[in-house]
């Protein structure tokens, strides 16, 4: 249990077993006295306290600190995005790398202080719904000397029957 539920439980147990004394609850059970006091006060007044831990903890995301740069990144990624070929997900795959996206934003005139590292930019693009994929270029098949020898030998003997799935087939049929 966390937050309000935990404080309510602690206040109820303190009221039952410790006669409402937060100091006694701290001694007997080991709960933090201030948390028990807040729980007892919440029970007594009916006003529930709201936790604001998330408002003051942690760093803000890059997209929150620089919304204009994040918007430009989204537009740039959208221009290079494509739907997954299976159409099973709503994800858009982009052929853009995070490094290339950073260079494009710098070329648009964004200051280097506004741009995060490539890994942070990749995480931001993932949060925006884009999945980065490397572009694989077409590679020619490797040609080995034995291949040329096999085809040269094949051309020399045109009268021999060809084999098709284990059966001899006469040429010309």
C-alpha positions in Angstrom: 0.0 0.0 0.0 1.1 3.5 -0.7 0.0 7.0 -0.1 -3.5 7.7 1.2 -4.5 4.0 1.5 -1.4 3.3 3.7 -2.0 6.4 5.9 -5.7 5.4 6.3 -4.7 1.9 7.4 -2.1 3.2 9.8 -4.6 5.7 11.3 -7.2 3.0 11.8 -4.7 0.6 13.5 -3.3 3.4 15.6 -6.9 4.4 16.7 -7.7 0.7 17.6 -4.4 -0.5 19.1 -2.6 2.6 20.3 -5.4 4.8 21.5 -4.8 7.2 18.7 -1.2 8.0 19.7 1.2 8.3 16.8 4.2 8.1 19.2 3.0 4.8 20.6 2.4 3.5 17.0 5.9 4.5 16.1 7.3 2.6 19.1 5.2 -0.5 18.8 4.9 -1.0 15.1 7.8 1.0 13.7 5.7 3.3 11.5 6.9 6.8 10.8 5.2 9.1 13.3 4.5 11.9 10.8 2.8 9.6 8.4 0.6 8.3 11.1 -0.2 11.8 12.3 -1.2 12.8 8.7 -3.4 9.7 8.5 -5.1 10.5 11.8 -5.7 14.1 10.7 -7.2 12.9 7.4 -9.5 10.6 9.2 -10.5 13.3 11.8 -11.2 16.1 9.3 -12.3 14.1 6.3 -10.0 16.1 4.0 -7.7 13.8 2.0 -4.2 15.0 1.3 -2.9 14.7 -2.2 0.6 13.5 -2.8 2.7 15.8 -5.0 5.8 13.6 -5.2 5.7 13.4 -9.0 5.5 17.1 -9.4 8.9 17.7 -7.7 10.8 14.5 -8.4 12.9 13.6 -11.4 13.9 15.4 -14.5 11.5 16.7 -17.1 11.5 14.9 -20.4 13.3 16.5 -23.4 9.9 16.9 -25.2 8.5 18.9 -22.3 11.6 21.2 -22.0 11.8 22.0 -25.7 8.3 21.5 -27.3 9.2 23.3 -30.5 12.2 21.1 -31.2 10.1 18.0 -30.3 7.4 19.2 -32.8 10.1 19.6 -35.5 11.4 16.2 -34.8 7.9 14.7 -35.0 7.4 16.4 -38.4 10.8 15.2 -39.7 10.1 11.6 -38.5 6.6 11.7 -40.1 8.1 12.6 -43.4 10.2 9.5 -43.3 7.7 7.1 -41.7 5.9 4.1 -43.2 3.3 1.8 -41.8 4.3 -1.7 -40.8 3.7 -4.1 -43.7 1.5 -6.4 -41.6 -0.9 -3.6 -40.5 -1.3 -5.4 -37.1 0.0 -2.5 -35.1 -0.4 1.3 -35.2 3.3 1.8 -35.0 5.0 3.7 -37.7 8.4 2.6 -38.7 10.9 5.2 -39.8 14.0 4.7 -41.9 15.5 7.6 -40.1 18.3 7.1 -37.5 18.5 9.2 -34.4 21.8 10.6 -35.4 20.5 11.6 -38.8 17.4 13.2 -37.2 19.7 15.3 -34.9 21.8 16.4 -37.9 18.6 17.4 -39.7 17.4 19.4 -36.7 20.7 21.2 -36.5 20.5 22.0 -40.2 17.1 23.6 -39.5 18.8 26.0 -37.1 18.1 24.3 -33.7 20.8 25.1 -31.1 22.9 22.2 -30.0 21.9 22.9 -26.4 18.3 22.1 -27.3 19.1 18.8 -28.8 19.6 15.6 -26.7 22.0 12.8 -27.4 21.1 10.3 -30.1 20.0 7.7 -27.6 17.7 10.1 -25.8 16.3 11.2 -29.2 15.6 7.6 -30.1 13.7 7.1 -26.8 11.7 10.3 -27.6 10.8 9.0 -31.0 9.8 5.7 -29.5 7.5 7.5 -27.0 6.0 9.4 -30.0 5.1 6.1 -31.7 8.0 5.8 -34.2 10.2 2.8 -34.2 13.7 3.3 -35.6 14.9 0.7 -38.1 18.2 0.5 -39.8 18.1 0.8 -43.5 19.5 -2.4 -45.1 20.9 -1.8 -48.5 20.7 -4.4 -51.2 23.8 -6.5 -51.3 25.0 -8.3 -54.4 25.4 -12.0 -54.1 29.0 -13.1 -53.6 30.5 -14.5 -56.8 32.9 -17.4 -56.3 35.2 -18.8 -59.0 33.5 -22.2 -58.8 30.2 -20.6 -60.0 31.8 -19.5 -63.3 33.4 -22.9 -63.7 30.0 -24.7 -63.2 28.2 -22.6 -65.8 31.1 -22.8 -68.3 31.0 -26.6 -67.9 27.3 -26.6 -68.4 27.5 -24.7 -71.7 30.0 -27.1 -73.1 27.7 -30.1 -72.9 24.3 -29.0 -74.4 23.1 -32.5 -75.3 23.0 -34.0 -71.8 19.7 -34.4 -70.1 18.7 -32.0 -67.4 17.6 -33.2 -64.0 14.4 -31.9 -62.6 13.6 -33.0 -59.0 15.5 -36.2 -59.3 14.2 -37.2 -62.8 16.0 -36.9 -66.0 14.3 -34.6 -68.5 15.3 -34.4 -72.1 16.1 -31.0 -73.4 13.7 -29.7 -76.0 10.6 -31.2 -74.4 
